[in-house]
Amino acid sequence: MAAAQPPTIPLLTPYKLGKFDLSHRIVLAPLTRQRSFGNVPQPHAILYYSQRTTEGGLLIAEATGISDTAQGYPETPGIWTKEQVEAWKPIVDAVHLKGGIFFCQIWHVGRVSNSGFQPNGQAPISSTDKPLTPQKRANGIDVAQFTPPRRLRTDEIPGIINDFRLAARNAVEAGFDGVEIHGAHGYLIDQFLKDQVNDRTDKYGGSLENRCRFALEVVEAVVNEIGADKVGIRLSPFAAYMESGDSDPNALGLHLVQSLNKYGILYCHMVEPRMKQVGEISQTFDSLQPMRKAFNGTFIVAGGYTREDGNKAVAENHADLVAYGRWFLANPDLPKRFELNAPLNKYNRDTFYIPDPVVGYTDYPFLETAN
Ligand SMILES: Cc1cc2nc3c(=O)[nH]c(=O)nc-3n(C[C@H](O)[C@H](O)[C@H](O)COP(=O)(O)O)c2cc1C
């Protein structure tokens, strides 16, 4: 008699992501770690990313600035200079050596910045000139101060789109398999998308179509530069981080995915409605399902997922892939732990954003060495 087959774990089934053969569906979510001194990725990131690499696993790199106006946090990486591109190469190589697939999340913070991060101490740029109120930093103690932004003129917008295009080209030059355009969490693209922020009266503001124009022009430029099979986008229509809520997130999300279908991009990565605020899960009746159904490409979900509800999302076809942030941060061997249903290391919020090249970064234990 044949031995009973162990039950299939949906998250651990293979998936074909365009030309990439994934061996499982557990994705490393983009995680800012603020350890890229002077905006240059550092050698300690080689170990960090390679620890989280599996053969046939998809990793999304931390948010990476597209230009010298894109930064709003200390020590975040960029990809607009030759030095930055060269510094990414050994990190990407290490992921490839272990058989991983690695996308770079390309990012502009817009008004989530202050003049201290800007060239010549200028004001941050945005869709608007509405200032952000000071916000508590991740440690819950410090308060981030923002400089009132300068509203981009209509004729300046093609230049910013071009910065996204060049960053995508640089990412491919650095060896990345593709890019994820950061259209989520209240940063520049989201500042155009959301009606709580966007108060423009030109063709980039007002109607839903107009508010989506900037995002779609960025997508088009990046697709034309590196090919749709290498392009994903992250969106968070329901989130209200950094005062970027929308009065009709369902309509916004649906319009976006329907418009994205035109470009045939590889994937859409959506943040769950339950993640309305950073790091907090709230009750909601909203769902990503209408967007999942309307989008033709691969659909990745993120936000508060456990092993159990990630498996359920895949089993019920609510998503193709599930991205894990905090659990993957604290468990470099997360896919293995999910396979064995092993206990997880707890994450320590206090070390999420410290500059230490080891502590809270590469010192979370693997299963074999956990005690
Ligand atoms: C330390 C930290 C850094 C993050 N950095 C980014 C980022 O660079 N880009 C991004 O899109 N989301 C970022 N996020 C959000 C995560 O990608 C993810 O969506 C969020 O943590 C919810 O998923 P989780 O419940 O699995 O952690 C960050 C979250 C954390 C905790």
The ligand as an ORCA input file, in Angstrom:
! r2SCAN-3c Opt
* xyz 0 1
  C      10.405     47.740      8.908
  C       9.417     47.942      7.809
  C       9.807     48.564      6.641
  C       8.913     48.702      5.566
  N       9.356     49.269      4.395
  C       8.553     49.255      3.304
  C       9.056     49.691      2.047
  O      10.232     50.039      1.886
  N       8.200     49.675      0.990
  C       6.898     49.261      1.115
  O       6.156     49.270      0.125
  N       6.408     48.831      2.294
  C       7.207     48.792      3.372
  N       6.731     48.283      4.556
  C       5.436     47.623      4.580
  C       5.621     46.112      4.372
  O       6.108     45.825      3.062
  C       4.303     45.335      4.574
  O       3.362     45.734      3.619
  C       3.752     45.563      5.966
  O       4.751     45.318      6.944
  C       2.574     44.658      6.253
  O       2.924     43.317      6.072
  P       3.278     42.345      7.335
  O       2.059     42.346      8.199
  O       3.544     41.007      6.677
  O       4.467     42.916      8.010
  C       7.590     48.205      5.669
  C       7.185     47.600      6.870
  C       8.079     47.451      7.914
  C       7.618     46.738      9.164
*
